[in-house]
């Protein structure tokens, strides 16, 4: 059974990790571009799931999730505040605490789930 990325994230329980100093410098401009949501590691037992979901963050705060063929699948929006990406879509709001961020990789914590992204 396949679950949507948003549904998987809402099912995750746990505590949020504090943002690192490196995450404090994240901005919409630095985040903008195409990324691949590569893996999700659940806090409970450290189970790693390959996601491989293409996503694009726009400098204006829009987010587009793509299917494997490159077609737009879901849309959302984001704002960045104090090292946290505040993401929202039709299913609701989520807080992604940025654990680490550089030009090619991003690691965020969503309620104990570790989300990993690589720039494309």
DSSP file (Angstrom, degrees, kcal/mol; ACC not computed):
  #  RESIDUE AA STRUCTURE BP1 BP2  ACC     N-H-->O    O-->H-N    N-H-->O    O-->H-N    TCO  KAPPA ALPHA  PHI   PSI    X-CA   Y-CA   Z-CA
    1    1 A X              0   0    0      0, 0.0     2,-0.4     0, 0.0     0, 0.0   0.000 360.0 360.0 360.0 128.9    0.0    0.0    0.0
    2    2 A X        -     0   0    0      0, 0.0     2,-0.4     0, 0.0     0, 0.0  -0.795 360.0-161.1 -95.6 135.0    1.4    3.4   -1.0
    3    3 A X        -     0   0    0     -2,-0.4     2,-0.0     1,-0.0     3,-0.0  -0.869  25.0-108.2-110.9 147.6    0.8    6.4    1.3
    4    4 A X     >  -     0   0    0     -2,-0.4     4,-2.5     1,-0.1     5,-0.2  -0.372  29.2-116.2 -67.9 154.9    1.1   10.0    0.2
    5    5 A X  H  > S+     0   0    0      1,-0.2     4,-2.2     2,-0.2     5,-0.2   0.918 116.4  50.4 -57.5 -45.6    4.1   11.9    1.6
    6    6 A X  H  > S+     0   0    0      1,-0.2     4,-1.9     2,-0.2    -1,-0.2   0.907 110.0  49.2 -62.1 -42.9    1.8   14.2    3.5
    7    7 A X  H  > S+     0   0    0      1,-0.2     4,-1.3     2,-0.2    -1,-0.2   0.916 110.0  51.3 -64.3 -42.8   -0.2   11.3    5.1
    8    8 A X  H  X S+     0   0    0     -4,-2.5     4,-0.7     1,-0.2     3,-0.4   0.912 110.2  49.9 -59.0 -42.3    3.0    9.5    6.1
    9    9 A X  H >< S+     0   0    0     -4,-2.2     3,-0.6     1,-0.2    -1,-0.2   0.862 108.4  51.6 -67.9 -35.1    4.3   12.7    7.8
   10   10 A X  H 3< S+     0   0    0     -4,-1.9    -1,-0.2     1,-0.2    -2,-0.2   0.731 105.5  57.3 -72.8 -21.0    1.1   13.3    9.7
   11   11 A X  H 3< S+     0   0    0     -4,-1.3     2,-0.3    -3,-0.4    -1,-0.2   0.667  86.1  99.5 -80.8 -17.0    1.2    9.7   11.0
   12   12 A X    <<  -     0   0    0     -4,-0.7     2,-0.3    -3,-0.6   101,-0.1  -0.519  54.6-168.2 -76.9 132.9    4.7   10.2   12.6
   13   13 A X        +     0   0    0     -2,-0.3     2,-0.3    99,-0.1    30,-0.3  -0.840  31.9  85.6-115.3 157.2    4.8   10.9   16.3
   14   14 A X  S    S-     0   0    0     -2,-0.3     2,-0.3    29,-0.1    98,-0.2  -0.896  70.5 -57.2 147.1-173.8    7.7   12.1   18.4
   15   15 A X        -     0   0    0     -2,-0.3     2,-0.2    97,-0.1    97,-0.1  -0.759  49.5-114.0-102.7 148.4    9.6   15.1   19.6
   16   16 A X        -     0   0    0     -2,-0.3     2,-0.2    95,-0.2    94,-0.1  -0.577  25.2-127.7 -82.2 142.9   11.2   17.7   17.4
   17   17 A X        -     0   0    0     -2,-0.2    92,-0.2    80,-0.1     2,-0.1  -0.623  31.6-103.3 -84.8 147.4   14.9   18.1   17.3
   18   18 A X        -     0   0    0     -2,-0.2     2,-0.1     1,-0.1    -1,-0.1  -0.413  38.1-107.8 -69.8 147.5   16.4   21.6   17.9
   19   19 A X        -     0   0    0     63,-0.2    80,-0.2    -2,-0.1     2,-0.1  -0.462  33.3-126.5 -71.8 146.3   17.6   23.5   14.8
   20   20 A X    >>  -     0   0    0     78,-1.0     4,-0.9    79,-0.2     3,-0.7  -0.430  24.2-105.4 -87.8 167.3   21.4   23.8   14.4
   21   21 A X  G >4 S+     0   0    0      1,-0.2     3,-0.8     2,-0.2     4,-0.4   0.867 121.6  58.6 -59.6 -36.3   23.2   27.1   13.9
   22   22 A X  G >4 S+     0   0    0      1,-0.2     3,-0.9    77,-0.2    -1,-0.2   0.828 101.5  55.9 -62.8 -31.0   23.8   26.1   10.3
   23   23 A X  G X4 S+     0   0    0     -3,-0.7     3,-1.8    76,-0.3    -1,-0.2   0.734  89.7  74.5 -74.0 -22.4   20.0   25.9    9.8
   24   24 A X  G << S+     0   0    0     -4,-0.9    59,-0.3    -3,-0.8    -1,-0.2   0.738  90.6  58.2 -63.8 -21.6   19.5   29.5   11.0
   25   25 A X  G <  S+     0   0    0     -3,-0.9    -1,-0.3    -4,-0.4    -2,-0.1   0.406  77.5 121.3 -88.9   2.5   20.8   30.8    7.7
   26   26 A X    <   +     0   0    0     -3,-1.8     2,-0.3     4,-0.1    57,-0.2  -0.405  36.7 173.5 -69.4 142.2   18.2   29.1    5.6
   27   27 A X     >  -     0   0    0     -2,-0.1     4,-2.2     1,-0.1     5,-0.2  -0.918  47.2-105.0-141.0 166.2   16.1   31.3    3.4
   28   28 A X  H  > S+     0   0    0     -2,-0.3     4,-1.7     1,-0.2    33,-0.1   0.882 122.1  51.4 -60.6 -38.4   13.5   30.9    0.7
   29   29 A X  H  4 S+     0   0    0      1,-0.2    -1,-0.2     2,-0.2    30,-0.1   0.918 110.7  47.0 -65.5 -42.8   16.0   31.9   -1.9
   30   30 A X  H  4 S+     0   0    0      1,-0.2    -2,-0.2    -5,-0.1    -1,-0.2   0.849 116.4  45.2 -67.3 -33.3   18.6   29.4   -0.7
   31   31 A X  H  < S+     0   0    0     -4,-2.2    26,-0.3    27,-0.1    -1,-0.2   0.751  88.1 111.7 -79.8 -25.5   15.9   26.6   -0.6
   32   32 A X     <  +     0   0    0     -4,-1.7     2,-0.2    -5,-0.2    26,-0.2  -0.169  53.7  55.1 -60.4 142.0   14.4   27.4   -4.0
   33   33 A X  E    S-A   57   0A   0     24,-3.0    24,-2.4     2,-0.0     2,-0.3  -0.733  92.0 -41.4 129.6-177.9   15.0   24.9   -6.7
   34   34 A X  E     +A   56   0A   0     -2,-0.2    86,-2.6    22,-0.2     2,-0.3  -0.671  55.7 173.1 -88.8 136.8   14.4   21.2   -7.4
   35   35 A X  E     -AB  55 119A   0     20,-3.5    20,-2.6    -2,-0.3     2,-0.5  -0.857  28.0-131.9-132.2 165.6   15.1   18.6   -4.7
   36   36 A X  E     -AB  54 118A   0     82,-2.6    82,-1.9    -2,-0.3     2,-1.2  -0.986  14.1-142.3-121.7 118.5   14.6   14.9   -4.2
   37   37 A X  E     +AB  53 117A   0     16,-2.8    16,-2.1    -2,-0.5    15,-0.6  -0.700  33.0 174.5 -75.4  99.5   13.0   13.8   -1.0
   38   38 A X  E     +     0   0A   0     78,-1.7    13,-2.9    -2,-1.2    14,-0.8   0.927  46.3   6.1 -82.9 -48.1   15.2   10.7   -0.7
   39   39 A X  E     -AB  50 116A   0     77,-1.0    77,-2.4    11,-0.3     2,-0.4  -0.960  45.6-155.7-143.8 153.8   14.5    9.0    2.6
   40   40 A X  E     -AB  49 115A   0      9,-2.3     9,-3.0    -2,-0.3     2,-0.6  -0.997  12.7-164.1-127.8 124.5   12.4    9.1    5.7
   41   41 A X  E     -AB  48 114A   0     73,-2.7    73,-2.8    -2,-0.4     7,-0.2  -0.946  15.6-140.7-112.9 116.9   13.7    7.6    9.0
   42   42 A X     >  -     0   0    0      5,-2.6     4,-0.8    -2,-0.6     5,-0.2  -0.520   8.7-136.3 -75.8 140.4   11.1    7.0   11.6
   43   43 A X  T  4 S+     0   0    0    -30,-0.3     2,-1.1    -2,-0.2     3,-0.2   0.869  88.7  81.8 -63.3 -37.8   12.0    7.8   15.2
   44   44 A X  T >4 S-     0   0    0      1,-0.2     3,-0.7   -31,-0.2    -2,-0.1  -0.586 123.6 -20.0 -74.8 100.6   10.5    4.6   16.4
   45   45 A X  T 34 S-     0   0    0     -2,-1.1    -1,-0.2     1,-0.2    -2,-0.2   0.399  98.9 -95.7  83.8  -2.6   13.1    1.9   15.7
   46   46 A X  T 3<  +     0   0    0     -4,-0.8     2,-0.2    -3,-0.2    -1,-0.2   0.750  60.2 177.2  67.2  24.3   15.0    3.9   13.1
   47   47 A X    <   -     0   0    0     -3,-0.7    -5,-2.6    -5,-0.2     2,-0.5  -0.459  17.5-147.7 -65.9 125.6   13.2    2.3   10.2
   48   48 A X  E     -A   41   0A   0     -2,-0.2     2,-0.5    -7,-0.2    -7,-0.2  -0.830  13.2-169.4-100.9 129.2   14.4    3.9    7.0
   49   49 A X  E     -A   40   0A   0     -9,-3.0    -9,-2.3    -2,-0.5     2,-0.4  -0.974  20.8-131.6-119.6 129.4   12.1    4.2    4.0
   50   50 A X  E     +A   39   0A   0     -2,-0.5   -11,-0.3   -11,-0.2   -12,-0.1  -0.649  31.1 169.2 -74.5 129.0   13.2    5.2    0.5
   51   51 A X  E     -     0   0A   0    -13,-2.9   -13,-0.2    -2,-0.4   -12,-0.2   0.811   9.6-176.2-106.8 -53.7   10.8    7.9   -0.7
   52   52 A X  E     +     0   0A   0    -14,-0.8     2,-0.6   -15,-0.6   -14,-0.2   0.916  23.0 159.5  51.1  53.1   12.5    9.3   -3.9
   53   53 A X  E     -A   37   0A   0    -16,-2.1   -16,-2.8   -48,-0.0    -1,-0.2  -0.923  36.6-135.2-108.6 113.7    9.8   12.0   -4.4
   54   54 A X  E     +A   36   0A   0     -2,-0.6    12,-2.7    12,-0.4     2,-0.3  -0.444  31.1 174.5 -67.5 140.4   10.8   15.0   -6.6
   55   55 A X  E     -AC  35  65A   0    -20,-2.6   -20,-3.5    10,-0.2     2,-0.4  -0.991  20.3-152.0-145.8 148.5    9.8   18.4   -5.1
   56   56 A X  E     -AC  34  64A   0      8,-2.6     8,-2.3    -2,-0.3     2,-0.5  -0.989   3.9-159.1-127.3 126.4   10.4   22.0   -6.1
   57   57 A X  E     -AC  33  63A   0    -24,-2.4   -24,-3.0    -2,-0.4     2,-0.3  -0.899  15.1-151.0-100.4 127.9   10.5   24.9   -3.6
   58   58 A X    >   -     0   0    0      4,-3.1     3,-2.1    -2,-0.5   -27,-0.1  -0.736  21.7-123.3 -99.7 148.3    9.9   28.3   -5.2
   59   59 A X  T 3  S+     0   0    0     -2,-0.3   -30,-0.1     1,-0.3   -31,-0.1   0.748 111.6  61.7 -60.7 -23.9   11.3   31.5   -3.9
   60   60 A X  T 3  S-     0   0    0    -32,-0.1    -1,-0.3     2,-0.1   -31,-0.0   0.432 125.6 -98.5 -84.1   2.4    7.8   32.9   -3.6
   61   61 A X  S <  S+     0   0    0     -3,-2.1    17,-2.5     1,-0.3     2,-0.2   0.449  79.8 133.3  98.3   1.1    6.9   30.2   -1.1
   62   62 A X  E     - D   0  77A   0     15,-0.2    -4,-3.1    13,-0.0     2,-0.4  -0.559  37.4-159.5 -82.7 151.2    5.1   27.7   -3.4
   63   63 A X  E     -CD  57  76A   0     13,-2.2    13,-2.5    -6,-0.2     2,-0.4  -0.999   4.8-168.6-131.0 133.9    5.9   24.0   -3.3
   64   64 A X  E     -CD  56  75A   0     -8,-2.3    -8,-2.6    -2,-0.4     2,-0.4  -0.989   6.5-157.8-125.4 125.5    5.3   21.5   -6.1
   65   65 A X  E     -CD  55  74A   0      9,-3.1     8,-3.8    -2,-0.4     9,-1.2  -0.841  16.6-156.0 -97.9 137.8    5.5   17.7   -5.6
   66   66 A X  E     - D   0  72A   0    -12,-2.7   -12,-0.4    -2,-0.4     6,-0.2  -0.802  10.6-127.7-115.3 153.6    6.1   15.7   -8.8
   67   67 A X    >   -     0   0    0      4,-2.4     3,-2.0    -2,-0.3     6,-0.1  -0.349  45.9 -88.6 -85.3 178.3    5.4   12.1   -9.8
   68   68 A X  T 3  S+     0   0    0      1,-0.3    -1,-0.1     2,-0.1    -2,-0.0   0.768 128.2  56.6 -61.8 -26.3    8.1    9.9  -11.3
   69   69 A X  T 3  S-     0   0    0      2,-0.1    -1,-0.3     1,-0.0    -3,-0.0   0.487 120.8-106.7 -83.8  -3.1    7.3   11.0  -14.8
   70   70 A X  S <  S+     0   0    0     -3,-2.0     2,-0.3     1,-0.3    -2,-0.1   0.578  72.7 140.6  90.0  10.5    7.8   14.7  -13.8
   71   71 A X        -     0   0    0      1,-0.1    -4,-2.4     2,-0.0    -1,-0.3  -0.687  62.8-102.5 -86.9 139.4    4.2   15.7  -13.7
   72   72 A X  E     +D   66   0A   0     -2,-0.3    -6,-0.3    -6,-0.2     3,-0.1  -0.399  46.6 169.6 -59.8 130.8    3.0   18.1  -11.0
   73   73 A X  E     +     0   0A   0     -8,-3.8     2,-0.3     1,-0.4    -7,-0.2   0.804  56.6   5.5-112.4 -55.4    1.2   15.9   -8.4
   74   74 A X  E     -D   65   0A   0     -9,-1.2    -9,-3.1    -7,-0.0    -1,-0.4  -0.935  61.1-151.1-134.0 155.2    0.5   18.0   -5.3
   75   75 A X  E     +D   64   0A   0     -2,-0.3    15,-0.5   -11,-0.2     2,-0.2  -0.944  22.8 149.1-128.6 151.2    1.0   21.6   -4.3
   76   76 A X  E     -DE  63  89A   0    -13,-2.5   -13,-2.2    -2,-0.3     2,-0.3  -0.798  30.3-120.6-153.6-164.0    1.6   23.4   -1.1
   77   77 A X  E     -DE  62  88A   0     11,-2.6    11,-2.5   -15,-0.3     2,-0.3  -0.958  17.0-161.3-147.2 165.3    3.4   26.4    0.4
   78   78 A X  E     - E   0  87A   0    -17,-2.5     2,-0.3    -2,-0.3     9,-0.2  -0.989   8.9-168.2-148.0 155.5    6.1   27.2    2.9
   79   79 A X  E     - E   0  86A   0      7,-1.3     7,-3.5    -2,-0.3     2,-0.5  -0.966  20.3-137.0-135.4 151.8    7.5   30.0    5.0
   80   80 A X  E     + E   0  85A   0     -2,-0.3     2,-0.3     5,-0.2     5,-0.2  -0.944  27.3 164.9-115.6 131.9   10.8   29.9    6.9
   81   81 A X  E >   - E   0  84A   0      3,-2.5     3,-1.1    -2,-0.5    -2,-0.1  -0.943  65.8 -21.5-148.2 122.0   11.1   31.2   10.4
   82   82 A X  T 3  S-     0   0    0     -2,-0.3   -63,-0.2     1,-0.3   -58,-0.1   0.874 127.6 -43.3  49.0  50.6   14.0   30.7   12.9
   83   83 A X  T 3  S+     0   0    0    -59,-0.3    15,-2.6   -57,-0.2     2,-0.4   0.666 116.7 111.5  75.2  15.9   15.4   27.6   11.2
   84   84 A X  E <   -EF  81  97A   0     -3,-1.1    -3,-2.5    13,-0.2     2,-0.7  -0.982  59.2-145.3-125.4 134.6   12.0   26.0   10.7
   85   85 A X  E     -EF  80  96A   0     11,-3.1    11,-2.8    -2,-0.4     2,-1.0  -0.883  14.7-154.1 -94.3 114.6   10.2   25.4    7.4
   86   86 A X  E     -EF  79  95A   0     -7,-3.5    -7,-1.3    -2,-0.7     2,-0.3  -0.800  20.7-172.9 -91.6 101.8    6.5   25.9    8.0
   87   87 A X  E     +EF  78  94A   0      7,-2.1     7,-3.3    -2,-1.0     2,-0.3  -0.728   8.2 175.3 -99.3 142.5    4.9   23.7    5.3
   88   88 A X  E     +EF  77  93A   0    -11,-2.5   -11,-2.6    -2,-0.3     2,-0.2  -0.997   7.6 155.3-145.6 149.7    1.2   23.6    4.5
   89   89 A X  E >   -EF  76  92A   0      3,-2.2     3,-1.7    -2,-0.3   -13,-0.2  -0.787  64.9 -63.1-149.6-166.5   -1.0   21.9    1.9
   90   90 A X  T 3  S+     0   0    0    -15,-0.5     3,-0.1     1,-0.3   -14,-0.1   0.695 130.5  56.3 -63.8 -17.4   -4.6   20.8    1.6
   91   91 A X  T 3  S-     0   0    0      1,-0.3     2,-0.3     0, 0.0    -1,-0.3   0.583 118.1 -96.3 -89.7 -11.7   -4.1   18.3    4.4
   92   92 A X  E <   -F   89   0A   0     -3,-1.7    -3,-2.2     2,-0.0     2,-0.3  -0.891  51.5 -38.5 133.9-163.5   -2.9   20.9    6.9
   93   93 A X  E     -F   88   0A   0     -2,-0.3     2,-0.3    -5,-0.2    -5,-0.2  -0.769  42.2-175.4-108.0 148.2    0.2   22.5    8.4
   94   94 A X  E     -F   87   0A   0     -7,-3.3    -7,-2.1    -2,-0.3     2,-0.6  -0.986  18.4-140.8-138.3 147.8    3.5   20.9    9.4
   95   95 A X  E     -F   86   0A   0     -2,-0.3     2,-0.7    -9,-0.2    16,-0.3  -0.958  14.2-168.3-110.3 120.3    6.7   22.2   11.0
   96   96 A X  E     -F   85   0A   0    -11,-2.8   -11,-3.1    -2,-0.6     2,-0.5  -0.918  11.3-151.5-108.3 106.0    9.9   20.9    9.6
   97   97 A X  E     -FG  84 109A   0     12,-2.5    12,-2.9    -2,-0.7     2,-0.6  -0.669  19.4-127.1 -78.6 123.8   12.9   21.9   11.9
   98   98 A X  E     + G   0 108A   0    -15,-2.6   -78,-1.0    -2,-0.5    10,-0.3  -0.609  30.8 176.0 -77.2 117.2   16.0   22.2    9.8
   99   99 A X  E    S-     0   0A   0      8,-2.6     2,-0.3    -2,-0.6   -76,-0.3   0.869  71.6  -5.6 -86.1 -44.5   18.7   20.0   11.3
  100  100 A X  E     + G   0 107A   0      7,-1.8     7,-2.6   -78,-0.1    -1,-0.4  -0.992  64.3 179.7-151.0 150.5   21.3   20.7    8.5
  101  101 A X  E     + G   0 106A   0     -2,-0.3     2,-0.3     5,-0.2     5,-0.2  -0.965  10.5 152.1-153.2 131.4   21.3   22.6    5.3
  102  102 A X        -     0   0    0      3,-2.5    -2,-0.0    -2,-0.3     3,-0.0  -0.837  62.3 -79.3-142.8-173.1   23.8   23.3    2.5
  103  103 A X  S    S+     0   0    0     -2,-0.3     3,-0.1     1,-0.2    15,-0.0   0.727 126.9  26.8 -65.2 -21.0   23.6   23.9   -1.2
  104  104 A X  S    S+     0   0    0      1,-0.2    15,-2.9    14,-0.1     2,-0.3   0.627 120.2  38.7-116.1 -18.7   23.2   20.2   -2.0
  105  105 A X  E     - H   0 118A   0     13,-0.2    -3,-2.5   -70,-0.1     2,-0.3  -0.974  51.6-172.5-140.2 149.0   21.6   18.5    1.0
  106  106 A X  E     -GH 101 117A   0     11,-2.2    11,-2.9    -2,-0.3     2,-0.4  -0.998   3.4-169.3-141.8 139.9   19.0   19.1    3.6
  107  107 A X  E     +GH 100 116A   0     -7,-2.6    -8,-2.6    -2,-0.3    -7,-1.8  -0.995  15.0 178.0-128.1 122.5   18.0   17.2    6.7
  108  108 A X  E     -GH  98 115A   0      7,-2.6     7,-3.3    -2,-0.4     2,-0.5  -0.903  22.1-138.1-125.2 155.9   14.8   18.2    8.5
  109  109 A X  E     -GH  97 114A   0    -12,-2.9   -12,-2.5    -2,-0.3     2,-0.6  -0.956  14.9-174.9-113.0 123.4   13.0   16.8   11.6
  110  110 A X  E >  S- H   0 113A   0      3,-2.9     3,-2.0    -2,-0.5   -14,-0.1  -0.885  75.6 -41.2-119.5  99.2    9.2   16.5   11.5
  111  111 A X  T 3  S-     0   0    0     -2,-0.6   -95,-0.2   -16,-0.3   -68,-0.1   0.852 124.7 -39.2  52.8  41.0    7.9   15.4   14.9
  112  112 A X  T 3  S+     0   0    0      1,-0.3     2,-0.4   -98,-0.2    -1,-0.3   0.217 113.9 115.0  96.6 -14.2   10.7   12.8   15.3
  113  113 A X  E <   - H   0 110A   0     -3,-2.0    -3,-2.9   -71,-0.2     2,-0.6  -0.768  60.7-139.0 -89.5 133.5   10.8   11.7   11.7
  114  114 A X  E     -BH  41 109A   0    -73,-2.8   -73,-2.7    -2,-0.4     2,-0.4  -0.833  17.6-164.9 -96.2 119.5   14.1   12.5    9.9
  115  115 A X  E     -BH  40 108A   0     -7,-3.3    -7,-2.6    -2,-0.6     2,-0.4  -0.894   1.7-160.7-108.2 131.9   13.5   13.7    6.3
  116  116 A X  E     -BH  39 107A   0    -77,-2.4   -78,-1.7    -2,-0.4   -77,-1.0  -0.940   8.9-177.8-118.9 133.8   16.4   13.8    3.9
  117  117 A X  E     -BH  37 106A   0    -11,-2.9   -11,-2.2    -2,-0.4     2,-0.4  -0.939   9.8-162.9-127.4 148.1   16.6   15.8    0.7
  118  118 A X  E     -BH  36 105A   0    -82,-1.9   -82,-2.6    -2,-0.3   -13,-0.2  -0.994  28.7-113.9-128.7 138.7   19.2   16.2   -2.1
  119  119 A X  E      B   35   0A   0    -15,-2.9   -84,-0.3    -2,-0.4   -15,-0.0  -0.445 360.0 360.0 -70.9 143.3   19.3   19.0   -4.6
  120  120 A X              0   0    0    -86,-2.6   -85,-0.2    -2,-0.1    -1,-0.1   0.343 360.0 360.0-113.4 360.0   18.6   18.0   -8.3
